[in-house]
Amino acid sequence: MDLKEKIVAESLKLYSLKGFLSTSIHDILEAANTSKGGLYNHFESKEALFFAVLNEAKRIWREATLADLDQISQPVEKIKKLLENYRSRYLKDRSNFPGGCIFVTLSVELDDQRPVLSRELNKGFAGLRAMLNRLLDEGKGSGEVRKGVDTAAVTEMIFAGMLGASVIYGMEKSDACLDQAISSLIEYLDKLAD
């Protein structure tokens, strides 16, 4: 791992634990074992580092959460696999995200303080919602989801459930609570076909 990658990786951990605003340049320099020159040689500002960290967090999220979805043909089964991956491969990834879901941490912190940065986070949330809604609509078309189900409402419930599970897990660090929250969402999806 070169210095630039180390700065991003250590900043990712710090942002997960403390947020962007509460993480100082000194914290980053200390964690990455570098100097201001080492940092600013790779990033022109703390905001530029934020975007690099956000891109890395998105890459990790996609790699963990979307793993093996392409091997599943049924849309609702893809959502179930996404939820299982989100729980087991993303939220429980303490090596990259010791403080929990970095997207939740940053979105709450930055909404009023740094709206430009917050909008970047919201693009990812919008993408997840769109994917969930598309899969539910496909499930309706294939018969996995009853015709009368409001897929937009189900999308919002699943999305809110995922965020809620992230917040609770970030506070309590309880695998049992996280497992129950995600299992409840999966059980709900099973009832959409009845």
Phi, psi and omega in degrees: 000124179279176185298318180300314179297322179294318178299315180296313182297317180289323177295322177304313179297315181295317179296324178296321182278316190244348187087172182286311186292327182273353176269116181273162174301321178300317178303316182293316180300317180295313182295323181272356180054054181220179180254172175301320178299319178298319179291307186285350171291332182255334184225127184285341181200170176296326178292321177297320176296320178305313182295324176294319178294317179299317178298320178292319179297319177296318180300313180297317180301311181298314181299318182282312191279329182265005182302129175070005178296328182291349179268359183249131182268328183278128184302316181291326176295328176296318179296318179299316179295319177302314180297318178297317178295318179303316179292303193274327185258334181257296185298326181274007179279083183283342180288321178270326186232069184297338180264359182106197185298115183294329182292320177293312180305310184288323182294321179292316183291320191267348186310306181270333186278318183222076185301329179296317179290321179299321179299325177296319177295320182294335175299320178293319178297318179296322178295319178295315178302314181299319179295314179300315182296318179299315180295321177294319177298319177296322178296325177294318179295327182270354180093000177288336181237132178306148182300324185279359183287133176277099186293331177294318178293320178295320177304311181297322180294316179295315179300311179297322178296321178295315180294319178298317178299321179297315181296311181298316180295322178297326180277313189266337184053034181259113177299323182297317179294319179296314179301318180295317181297314181289321177300323178296320177294319179294318177298321178298317178300322179299328182282349181289342182268344185302000000 
